[in-house]
Amino acid sequence: MSPKSLMERAAWTIGIVLLLIWIGYWIHGKLGARNSLEEFEAAKARMGETGNPDTTNQGTGSLSSQPDSAVEPRLVRRELPTDLPVDYSLWDEGRIEEYEESL
């Protein structure tokens, strides 16, 4: 077998192996994305049913021994402070005027 033939065979082998690795990663990405979307939809459905966004009790990484219905919601709605001064240093003059008119 000549060195040229050996190099060509090695190049083909490496190319096919790399192509198979890429296909494997591509399939893994598609399946992972589908799985993540299903988990998201399930969490969204749970939140709609219970009103509780806490999903720490789901799956193997449970942080709580209580069922979801016994866990208090962790979202707290807070008002933003309106009395803080606005930093106009990077704003355009026209933007500052429009902002002050909107108040």
RABELTA-V817487 format. One record per residue. RES is the residue in one letter. SS is DSSP state (h for helix, s for strand, l for the rest). Layout:
BEGIN
<<RES SS> <RES SS>>
END
This chain:
BEGIN
<<M l> <S l> <P h> <K h> <S h> <L h> <M h> <E h> <R h> <A h> <A h> <W h> <T h> <I h> <G h> <I h> <V h> <L h> <L h> <L h> <I h> <W h> <I h> <G h> <Y h> <W h> <I h> <H h> <G h> <K h> <L h> <G h> <A h> <R h> <N h> <S h> <L h> <E h> <E h> <F h> <E h> <A h> <A h> <K h> <A h> <R h> <M h> <G h> <E h> <T h> <G l> <N l> <P l> <D l> <T l> <T l> <N l> <Q l> <G l> <T l> <G l> <S l> <L l> <S l> <S l> <Q l> <P l> <D h> <S h> <A h> <V l> <E l> <P l> <R l> <L l> <V l> <R l> <R l> <E l> <L l> <P l> <T l> <D l> <L l> <P l> <V l> <D l> <Y l> <S l> <L l> <W l> <D l> <E h> <G h> <R h> <I h> <E h> <E h> <Y h> <E h> <E h> <S h> <L l>>
END
